[in-house]
Amino acid sequence: MYIAMNRFRVVPGFEEAFEAIWRGRQGRLAELPGYVEFHMLKGPKAEDHTLYASHTVWETFEDFRPGRSRNSSAPPMRMPATTVPRLNISPDPISKVSK
């Protein structure tokens, strides 16, 4: 079992759009070999962001690893576990993603 974790900072007012994007992504994750489950947690609000944390469970590290050969057509949606991304959602990225 391999668990990939991420942390996101979302600009206030864009929480619903951020959550909607991830609800749609969860369906695509389920199509990938080795996928077990996905969880998104909404954390505390600060003045400039709302904190979210996610974790995805995979059967093996090889299933998680981007660019794996047995499913090279899979969209790049996983990151190395050593990275803790900070995604600041603003009106421009949301409008581009939701179109």
C-alpha positions in Angstrom: 0.0 0.0 0.0 1.2 3.5 -0.8 -0.4 6.8 0.4 0.1 10.0 -1.5 -0.7 13.2 0.5 -1.2 16.8 -0.7 -1.9 20.1 0.9 -3.7 23.0 -0.8 -4.3 26.7 0.1 -7.5 28.0 -1.6 -8.3 31.7 -1.9 -11.5 32.6 0.1 -14.6 32.4 -2.1 -13.3 29.7 -4.3 -13.8 26.7 -2.0 -16.9 25.4 -3.7 -15.2 25.5 -7.2 -12.1 23.8 -5.8 -14.2 21.0 -4.2 -16.2 20.5 -7.4 -13.0 20.1 -9.4 -11.8 17.4 -7.0 -15.1 15.6 -7.0 -14.8 15.3 -10.8 -11.2 14.1 -10.5 -12.0 11.4 -8.1 -14.0 9.6 -10.8 -11.0 9.6 -13.1 -8.8 8.3 -10.4 -11.0 5.3 -9.9 -10.3 4.2 -13.5 -6.6 3.9 -12.9 -5.0 0.5 -12.0 -4.0 0.2 -8.4 -6.3 3.0 -7.1 -7.9 2.2 -3.7 -9.5 5.3 -2.3 -9.3 9.1 -2.2 -10.1 11.5 0.7 -10.3 15.3 0.8 -10.4 17.1 4.1 -11.3 20.7 4.6 -9.2 22.4 7.2 -9.1 25.7 9.0 -9.7 29.0 7.4 -7.2 31.8 7.6 -7.6 35.4 6.4 -6.0 34.7 3.0 -6.9 31.0 2.4 -8.7 27.8 3.4 -6.5 24.8 4.0 -7.3 21.5 2.4 -5.5 18.2 2.7 -6.0 15.1 0.5 -4.7 11.6 0.5 -5.0 8.9 -2.1 -4.4 5.2 -1.4 -2.7 3.1 -4.0 -2.0 -0.7 -4.0 1.7 0.0 -4.7 4.1 2.8 -5.3 4.4 1.6 -8.9 0.7 2.2 -9.3 1.0 5.8 -8.0 4.2 6.7 -9.9 3.7 9.1 -12.8 4.6 7.8 -16.2 4.4 4.1 -15.3 4.5 1.9 -18.3 1.5 -0.3 -17.8 -0.8 2.8 -18.1 1.1 5.4 -20.0 -2.1 7.0 -21.2 -3.1 8.0 -17.6 -3.4 11.7 -17.1 -0.6 13.2 -14.9 -2.3 13.6 -11.6 0.1 12.3 -9.0 3.1 14.0 -7.5 6.2 12.7 -5.7 5.4 12.2 -2.0 8.2 14.5 -1.0 6.4 17.5 -2.5 3.8 19.5 -0.6 2.1 21.6 -3.2 0.4 24.9 -2.3 -2.2 25.7 -4.8 -3.6 29.2 -4.7 -6.9 29.2 -6.6 -7.8 32.5 -8.2 -10.5 33.5 -10.7 -8.3 32.8 -13.8 -7.4 29.2 -13.0 -10.9 28.4 -11.9 -12.5 29.7 -15.1 -10.0 27.9 -17.3 -10.5 24.6 -15.4 -14.3 24.7 -15.3 -14.8 25.4 -19.0 
